[in-house]
Amino acid sequence: MIYFDNSATTKMYPEALDTFMKVNQSIFGNPSSLNKLGTVANDLLQQSRKQVAQLLQVLPDEIFFTSGGTEGDNWVIKGTAMEKKAYGKHIITSSVEHPAVSRSMQQLERLGFEVTYLPVNARGVVSPADVKETLREDTILVSLMAVNNEVGAIQPIQAVGDLLAEYPTIHYHVDAVQAVLEFVPMVIHPRIDFLVLSAHKFHGPKGVGILYHKKGRRMEPLFTGGGQESGYRSSTENVAGIAATAKALRMTLENYSEKRAHTLQLRDEAARFLQSFDHVRLFSVPEGAAHILCFALKDIRGEVMVHALEEQGILISTTSACSSKKGDVPATLQSMNVPAEWSRCAVRLSFAPDNTFEELETFKQVFTQLQEKFQRIQK
Ligand SMILES: Cc1ncc(COP(=O)(O)O)c(C=O)c1O
């Protein structure tokens, strides 16, 4: 099997899986329990927090563990809205966010908040000037994704951070779930208040997220209960998952430049190959994320391509795993003004550092045969 669907999820590092199993087997105590096993579990939890903080170059008490990217995004958006509603009800985001953000925004709109959805250009990118123009006295939050999950467009996170330096009361939230190889290794921009990651996108377990929450910034908790995570995120911590997440993040960031360079070479080679067909259109741009390549073969619907490749042992996605079963027109391509007859045909290859050029060669051969077959059928 060839797995080119790493934006949907990644395979766990064996070492991270080993940590997950061992902790679940032998350190299964509740970290809030005062007994010996609870103390050991709590020590491991705090050690993992420290390690994640070190890797992200932030403070341990700025790291909170969640159940994933969706929870992190929901928490920041709704927690900010609850915290700041007395000061303002205006929020700025983009029109190409993941549903974890866009659906949270829609929920807030139903509660009386006003949301500005910034457009993107044909390359899928928001303009910092648009952010600036849209800021108002009652703006409480700017929420942008670092890397788009459908086409890999990289948003101007640093530039928006620079301009928000003049607006210190506005919360700045970055969904960096797709950005681990692109963005996180750079020091988190000092103006970012909240940054969301998800372990299953970097070879960690599903169901564990990391929230960077800048010290001094305030938002309401989303989960109330037993007061775990310093009272900000109740629920018994997934210690085994968190320890495995810390390990996966460390391993991901080890030799990060080489890993990114390899992934980029794979993506660029795939792009060169696909561009040689005049009935293929690419939607990802060279300056986008190293791991994502979105394209369409004319008149062949995305799900048909996904299944045809799957029959040959190659796993890819339509543009996002969440919308793929619903057959929705991809939101990002729509915002980029890609005509529906093309966007319905869009599929996404997403690479990880462990993918090889041999796998890409197999993809090329299979794709060449498939597109010939599709052309014959269409005639
Ligand atoms: C950009 C982005 N944000 C948020 C999420 C949601 O993350 P999770 O699956 O951990 O809830 C995803 C998942 O695909 C994503 O790509």
The ligand as a Gaussian input file, in Angstrom:
#p B3LYP/6-31G(d) Opt

LIG

0 1
 C       -6.505000      22.810000       9.425000
 C       -7.173000      21.840000      10.337000
 N       -7.723000      22.281000      11.483000
 C       -8.333000      21.459000      12.348000
 C       -8.425000      20.110000      12.090000
 C       -9.119000      19.212000      13.068000
 O       -8.189000      18.430000      13.782000
 P       -8.627000      17.093000      14.556000
 O       -8.833000      16.052000      13.519000
 O       -7.473000      16.789000      15.447000
 O       -9.843000      17.425000      15.339000
 C       -7.888000      19.591000      10.903000
 C       -8.010000      18.160000      10.564000
 O       -7.948000      17.772000       9.425000
 C       -7.233000      20.485000      10.006000
 O       -6.697000      20.047000       8.860000

